[in-house]
Amino acid sequence: MKRFTKIWALMLAVMMIAAVGGAGAAGDLTQDTSKKDSSTISTAGVVDSTTGDATALTTTPSVGNVVTFKKDIVIFNGSSSNTVVYLPNISYKYTISAAGITAGAPTIKDEYGTEAKVNEGVMSAVSATTATVSFSNSTGINGNNTTYVTTTRNGVVAEGTASFTFDPTKYPHAGIYRYKITETLNDGSAARPEAGIYNTGYNADRYLDVYVKNVTSSDSNTYAIYGFVMFDEATNKSWDAADKPLSTAEGTGTYAGKTDGYTANKTDGVTEAYDPNEKNVDMYYTYNLNVTKTTTGDLADKTHEFPFAARITNATITSGAKFSYVENTTAGTGTDNVITMTAAGVGTIGTFDGDKAAAASAIKLKDAENLYIYGIPSFGKKGNTINVSDVEATALVSEYNDTYDIYKAEIKYTDTANSQTTDTKWDGTKANAVLNPQNTADTTLTTFKVDYEDPALIAFTNIMESVSPTGYVSRFAPYALILVAGIALLIVAKKRKPTSDED
């Protein structure tokens, strides 16, 4: 009997702990009115009609006075491998106000059929009416010093949070109070295009219902907040038990559900990837560029390191975006070599002399080596339905011949998205050029758009074939010509028939 008592006490303790855990979950922003659990009750003074005694749920747990919501930026890279991408530089401001509802129009009805009217939000109950979320490639998200993510073409979310604090003593009575939250760019922040951000079908407004209940004591009646529900529908939205939390509606352009902020969802049942065309969320797309070097020919020096320089330009992104580069690999996971783009949208690797690589450039490549540039920001994404112009960065890559050898040089750009190879033109006139000693007169690649597929490829090839020994042609060519001419005359003479003499 004692053993049974101990087991029962243990089970009771576990059940109590679970109940406390359930009460803590009441602070979840995405409460679902279709559930019977008291932690997700959606109206003040709800009666649990399943008990048969109509006992009011006076023990519905309070959730505190602070509501925290999320702000997502989905960050992509063209690679299928993990690649470091620095955050865009952008700051958002959120302003809360009364929702402006039609008096008596919106209602809330739970699964038990209990219905309540929604009241206009009381602004005196809000401690501060604005909040911010900042993304920075130098200070991180809201200053957390996490300045980059590791992502692939499947995308990952960079997520910040903002909060509003409410004072339940400022409400005139128990009930449901509705507020409107509007997202704008923070004062002084870069606009979305300037930061490399794109979106489509974007909805900058969210609505927040605050659930206030009576808390009766021996000497007074006070109030407490026992629920928050955020959604992205209309001002006068009414909820009933059939409403479900947001699932895949954002993929069709319909905003009709509960949400935990300005967030993205993985859609179409594919849990591994985000949709780069998802509506109602901010996106940041990046790609990579691989510059390869090949030296070929009998007289080519395969050990010599030729100076290179590269310049990435995107005149749209002027907020100090960052990208990275490594040499002799395409891993793209390191953060050692970081380039910050200027206010004109230019990022330079190595040293240029004008538009040509300088002899003193720190980037040097020999045969079979490469320069891999990754995390390059692009505004828009080619070939989809995004409602912004497709703007992609351009690349100018140059090689300097710091030897005294004369090379034939070729550059080819491979567009992996369209599986085609095209010869680039140098100086606007020719596909091949002579790489003269100690200069880069004919080696600067003209600017072109690089693709966001993984990776765009620029292939430099220096060619130097073997030449005839000095004087060989001048010494023997005359005699060879005389011999050929003599043989030709002999053949003609043998074929000529003598003419008969006439009487």
Number of C-alpha atoms within 10 A of each C-alpha: 6 7 8 9 10 11 12 12 12 12 12 12 12 12 12 12 12 12 13 12 11 16 19 15 15 23 24 18 20 21 23 21 26 19 16 14 13 17 25 26 27 31 26 24 19 23 18 19 14 10 9 7 9 11 12 14 14 14 10 20 23 20 20 18 18 16 20 15 18 16 22 20 24 24 28 28 30 24 23 13 17 15 26 21 31 26 28 30 28 23 22 19 18 22 16 22 19 18 22 14 19 12 11 12 13 17 17 20 21 23 17 18 14 18 18 19 17 25 23 20 23 17 17 14 14 19 12 14 14 17 16 19 22 22 24 22 21 19 16 20 23 17 13 12 12 17 19 22 18 19 24 21 23 20 25 20 21 20 17 20 17 19 15 18 15 20 17 22 14 13 19 10 14 19 21 25 20 25 22 24 22 15 19 16 17 17 9 8 17 21 19 21 20 23 24 28 25 25 22 17 17 16 17 14 20 24 26 27 22 25 24 24 24 17 15 11 8 5 6 7 10 16 20 20 26 24 30 27 23 25 25 25 17 15 21 18 16 15 17 18 17 11 16 17 17 17 15 17 14 20 18 10 15 14 21 18 19 23 24 21 23 24 18 26 21 17 17 12 8 9 10 10 17 21 19 22 17 24 23 21 24 22 27 28 24 29 28 27 24 21 22 22 22 18 21 16 14 10 14 18 17 14 11 14 18 19 22 27 26 24 20 24 23 24 16 18 30 20 23 22 28 23 25 24 24 20 19 15 12 20 15 22 17 15 16 9 12 17 20 16 21 18 15 14 19 21 22 18 21 17 21 21 12 7 17 23 26 23 22 15 18 13 20 21 22 18 20 13 17 22 24 22 26 30 26 27 30 27 25 24 22 15 7 10 10 18 11 13 12 13 18 26 25 18 22 19 23 24 29 28 24 18 16 10 15 16 23 17 20 21 23 19 18 20 19 15 12 9 7 9 12 11 14 21 18 19 14 9 9 11 15 17 19 16 23 20 15 14 18 21 17 19 25 20 23 16 17 13 13 23 24 25 21 21 24 22 21 23 16 22 18 23 19 17 11 9 8 7 7 8 9 9 11 9 10 10 12 11 11 12 10 11 11 11 11 11 11 11 10 10 10 9 10 8 8 8 7 6 6 6 5 4 3
